[in-house]
Amino acid sequence: MKLYVYDHCPFCVRSRMIFGLKDVECEIIVLPNDDEETPTRLIGKKMLPVLVTESNEAIGESLDIVKYIDENYGASVLTVADDPAIEAWMEEATKVIYPLAIPRWASADFEEFRQDAARKYFVSKKEAVFGPFPRLLEQTETMVTEINAKLEILEVLFSQQEKETGHFSLTDIRLFPLLRSLSIVKGIKWPQKIDAWRREMALRSQVNLNDDIAI
Ligand SMILES: N[C@@H](CCC(=O)N[C@@H](CS)C(=O)NCC(=O)O)C(=O)O
């Protein structure tokens, strides 16, 4: 199997996670961010992740990929129900996490941005939606304060649940990539339970965090 991804992309992280959690072999291919031809040929639009299965079928939605691997390779690990409180938390937190992460991704040494044209492609596409990056970066202090307060709330939600080893929910599959996105931001105060969980998920899913390149 081949999984086409961008390293920065939280949707791609969702799909990478299931291979790690289930220890299923897959070739991970990082495409240049400006390669429109490959995804369009595979799924008819310029969007990743895309999985090409052993039967040569292309699947192009992160959660469809997750479910396909969970259902077709060994015993299911996605046996835990969604957590509505954490789902609601994510909906709000995303509004701060992306404006913090996106301008930082743009200057990071991710494989999809190795060529200058690919990096420029990302910057112009994202600035068209989120506004000029220098303006986003100016708001760092306010946004970091805001997300640190939200993490304290998430810590309380974590305290209210028992995490079962080796079993996961789609909420976990959505949450880890968001926290990984946030890990590229300097000054994040990780509450203890969240910090332990994201580190354990990084190990179990074989997807690195970005603490070491935080800006
Ligand atoms: N609903 C899709 C969303 C995937 C998505 O938004 N991927 C982004 C990368 S993070 C993408 O490929 N955008 C087009 C682009 O970057 O040009 C999924 O869950 O797979």
The ligand as a Gaussian input file, in Angstrom:
#p B3LYP/6-31G(d) Opt

LIG

0 1
 N      -11.754000      16.067000       4.423000
 C      -10.402000      15.815000       3.969000
 C       -9.585000      17.073000       4.147000
 C       -8.132000      16.904000       3.685000
 C       -7.430000      18.254000       3.519000
 O       -7.992000      19.324000       3.773000
 N       -6.172000      18.181000       3.072000
 C       -5.429000      19.392000       2.796000
 C       -4.040000      19.332000       3.413000
 S       -4.099000      19.593000       5.166000
 C       -5.197000      19.520000       1.311000
 O       -4.791000      18.573000       0.654000
 N       -5.472000      20.721000       0.762000
 C       -5.183000      21.058000      -0.598000
 C       -3.872000      21.765000      -0.698000
 O       -3.100000      21.769000       0.262000
 O       -3.565000      22.316000      -1.760000
 C       -9.839000      14.627000       4.749000
 O      -10.211000      14.483000       5.931000
 O       -9.033000      13.874000       4.187000

